[in-house]
Amino acid sequence: MSKVSVVYWSQSGNTQAMAEAVAAGITEAGQEAELLYVSDADPSKLAQEKAFALGCPAMGAEVLEEGEFEPFMEALEGSVSGKTVALFGSYGWGDGQWMRDWTERMTGAGATVVNGEGLICQDAPDDSVLEDCKNLGKALAANA
């Protein structure tokens, strides 16, 4: 059984709820999920995994959270080539540009993004979005 990390940052709890559902999907698919808040995650350890999930809401002008998550991404980015990555997050405004930029950034660094795009949700995830998150976790687990 492979361990599949789900690393996230959340301010309001919306992205945390999504992270928990992604982790549940990984577990339902028969893999071990490790749910980590970004400040508890080590980019060098994550880089040793074949597949992992990353969750961050849109902040400011549709960017990743800049205090903890962006520095984590900068440390991880050089190690994602050949990895399978699931991206997810919530937003309160805009149209999801932060996720399109993040997906492009990850694919540009050599990662394969599950489903070819990140999973986004405006505001709090409803049951349908949480089911989509579980399915994202299952798809990621199939590549672990």
Backbone torsions as a table, in degrees:
resi	resn	phi	psi	omega
1	MET	NA	131.8	178.7
2	SER	-91.8	146.3	172.9
3	LYS	-87.9	133.6	179.2
4	VAL	-122.6	115.6	-179.0
5	SER	-83.2	144.8	173.0
6	VAL	-122.9	104.0	-177.0
7	VAL	-104.8	130.4	-175.8
8	TYR	-145.1	163.7	169.1
9	TRP	-129.2	137.4	-179.9
10	SER	-147.3	137.8	177.2
11	GLN	-103.2	-45.8	-174.8
12	SER	-96.9	-12.4	-176.5
13	GLY	102.0	-11.8	-178.7
14	ASN	-65.5	-48.5	-179.9
15	THR	-70.4	-30.8	175.5
16	GLN	-62.8	-43.6	178.1
17	ALA	-60.8	-39.8	177.0
18	MET	-63.9	-43.5	179.9
19	ALA	-60.6	-42.5	179.5
20	GLU	-63.2	-38.2	178.8
21	ALA	-70.6	-38.5	175.8
22	VAL	-60.8	-45.9	179.3
23	ALA	-61.4	-39.9	177.7
24	ALA	-61.9	-40.0	177.7
25	GLY	-64.4	-39.2	177.4
26	ILE	-61.4	-45.5	-179.9
27	THR	-64.8	-43.8	178.7
28	GLU	-61.1	-27.9	179.3
29	ALA	-83.8	1.9	174.7
30	GLY	93.0	10.6	177.8
31	GLN	-107.5	163.5	176.8
32	GLU	-89.3	123.4	178.2
33	ALA	-100.3	138.0	173.9
34	GLU	-120.8	113.3	-178.5
35	LEU	-91.1	121.4	-175.7
36	LEU	-131.7	128.2	169.3
37	TYR	-70.5	143.3	-170.7
38	VAL	-53.8	-35.6	-178.9
39	SER	-69.8	-14.6	177.8
40	ASP	-98.8	-1.3	-176.4
41	ALA	-97.1	145.3	178.7
42	ASP	-110.6	113.9	-178.0
43	PRO	-56.7	-35.1	-178.6
44	SER	-69.3	-33.7	176.4
45	LYS	-73.7	-40.2	178.9
46	LEU	-62.0	-37.3	-179.1
47	ALA	-63.5	-16.0	178.6
48	GLN	-83.4	-12.5	179.9
49	GLU	-84.5	149.2	179.2
50	LYS	-75.6	-33.7	-176.8
51	ALA	-146.2	144.6	178.3
52	PHE	-159.1	166.2	180.0
53	ALA	-116.5	145.9	179.0
54	LEU	-130.9	130.2	-179.6
55	GLY	-129.3	131.4	178.7
56	CYS	-156.1	134.4	176.9
57	PRO	-76.3	165.8	172.2
58	ALA	-73.5	137.6	178.1
59	MET	-128.3	157.8	174.7
60	GLY	49.7	-125.7	-179.8
61	ALA	-89.3	54.4	-178.9
62	GLU	56.2	64.2	174.8
63	VAL	-132.8	166.7	173.7
64	LEU	-67.9	153.6	177.5
65	GLU	-56.1	128.3	-167.7
66	GLU	-89.9	-19.9	-176.1
67	GLY	-78.6	-42.3	-178.0
68	GLU	-119.9	-45.1	-172.0
69	PHE	-72.5	-44.9	-179.8
70	GLU	-60.8	-45.5	176.2
71	PRO	-60.3	-37.0	176.0
72	PHE	-61.1	-46.6	179.7
73	MET	-61.6	-41.0	178.8
74	GLU	-61.5	-38.3	178.7
75	ALA	-71.9	-31.4	-176.6
76	LEU	-86.7	-31.6	-168.9
77	GLU	-51.3	-38.2	-178.9
78	GLY	-73.5	-4.6	-176.5
79	SER	-115.2	10.2	-174.3
80	VAL	-93.8	-6.7	-179.4
81	SER	-59.7	129.0	-179.6
82	GLY	84.4	-2.4	-179.7
83	LYS	-92.0	156.7	171.9
84	THR	-104.8	126.8	-172.9
85	VAL	-128.8	133.7	171.8
86	ALA	-103.1	129.5	179.5
87	LEU	-114.2	140.7	179.3
88	PHE	-155.9	160.4	176.2
89	GLY	172.3	164.6	179.8
90	SER	-106.9	163.8	177.9
91	TYR	-148.2	159.5	-179.9
92	GLY	-114.9	-12.5	-176.8
93	TRP	-154.1	175.0	178.4
94	GLY	77.4	-161.6	-174.6
95	ASP	-130.6	15.8	178.6
96	GLY	94.7	14.4	-177.7
97	GLN	-58.3	-36.1	-179.8
98	TRP	-59.2	-36.4	-179.6
99	MET	-74.0	-38.9	176.6
100	ARG	-62.0	-42.2	178.1
101	ASP	-64.0	-41.7	-178.8
102	TRP	-66.6	-42.2	177.6
103	THR	-61.0	-45.4	178.7
104	GLU	-62.4	-40.5	178.9
105	ARG	-61.6	-44.6	-178.4
106	MET	-69.0	-43.9	179.0
107	THR	-67.5	-35.0	176.5
108	GLY	-64.0	-27.5	178.5
109	ALA	-87.9	0.3	174.5
110	GLY	101.3	4.3	178.8
111	ALA	-84.6	155.7	170.5
112	THR	-100.1	121.7	179.6
113	VAL	-91.8	125.5	-180.0
114	VAL	-55.2	133.0	-179.0
115	ASN	65.3	5.8	177.1
116	GLY	75.1	1.7	179.7
117	GLU	-159.5	162.3	176.5
118	GLY	-81.0	159.2	177.9
119	LEU	-98.5	121.5	-177.9
120	ILE	-120.2	157.3	179.6
121	CYS	-147.4	132.9	177.0
122	GLN	-83.6	124.8	-179.7
123	ASP	62.4	-143.8	-175.0
124	ALA	-74.1	138.0	179.1
125	PRO	-71.9	134.8	175.0
126	ASP	-91.5	-177.0	-176.8
127	ASP	-59.3	-36.7	179.7
128	SER	-64.7	-44.4	179.1
129	VAL	-66.6	-40.1	178.6
130	LEU	-63.2	-35.4	175.1
131	GLU	-66.4	-40.2	175.9
132	ASP	-60.7	-38.4	178.5
133	CYS	-65.0	-42.5	176.9
134	LYS	-60.8	-43.4	178.9
135	ASN	-64.0	-34.9	175.9
136	LEU	-63.6	-43.8	176.8
137	GLY	-60.4	-41.0	178.8
138	LYS	-64.8	-43.1	178.4
139	ALA	-63.2	-39.9	177.8
140	LEU	-65.6	-43.0	-179.5
141	ALA	-59.8	-31.9	179.4
142	ALA	-66.2	-17.4	-179.3
143	ASN	-105.7	2.9	-176.6
144	ALA	-82.6	NA	NA
